[in-house]
Amino acid sequence: METVEFGFNRVAVESPVVDEDGEPVLNKRGKMQADKAKEDTEDIPLTQDIDAYIEREVRPYNKYAWVDKKKTKVGYTVPFTRVFYKYAELEPADEIAKRILEHEKTLEKSLKALFGEVR
């Protein structure tokens, strides 16, 4: 794996304050006013374009959302399970049961040898 596959851009996704009609409230400069209570973050893989990701994954659910690019941070994480885990086929249940019975028989013999026949 390449190191870039472990990286992501953590972006701040802003949503506007909306009025009674469901339209975004604009500030004095004509830009949408961010609703701080609705700020969210998305971790976008470094291998993906941020704008394309937002269009595909966020805008269908929040058509006025935008990214505050000043708050974007780059991070890395190693998903140990995905990278290092090797699947091992589980033993069939009847094989496990046989092994348990064999251990029980061995234990029973050891206890009889130690304590004798208990009645």
Secondary structure, DSSP 8 states (H G I E B T S, - for coil): --GGGGEEEEEEEE-B-B-TTS-B-B-TTS-B-B-GGG-EEEEEETTS-HHHHHHHHTTTT-TT-EEEEEEEEEEE---HHHHH--------HHHHHHHHHHHHHHHHHHHHHHH----
